[in-house]
Amino acid sequence: MGLGDDIKSKAEELKGRAKEAVGAASDDSELKTEGKGDQGKAKVDQVKGDIKDVADNFKN
């Protein structure tokens, strides 16, 4: 996973955390759920990148 992808994924995770926090503070369950979804997507992207890195290292 390239540095740009790492940054993008981390930004997506932070955006999700912010949405979840705002949703919790404002009692907006839809926004809170959306934030959790954003975080989940970011985690999946991070894991996919980690797997790709391991595969690339193994190949070399």
Secondary structure, DSSP 8 states (H G I E B T S, - for coil): --HHHHHHHHHHHHHHHHHHHHHHHTT-HHHHHHHHHHHHHHHHHHHHHHHHHHHHHHH-
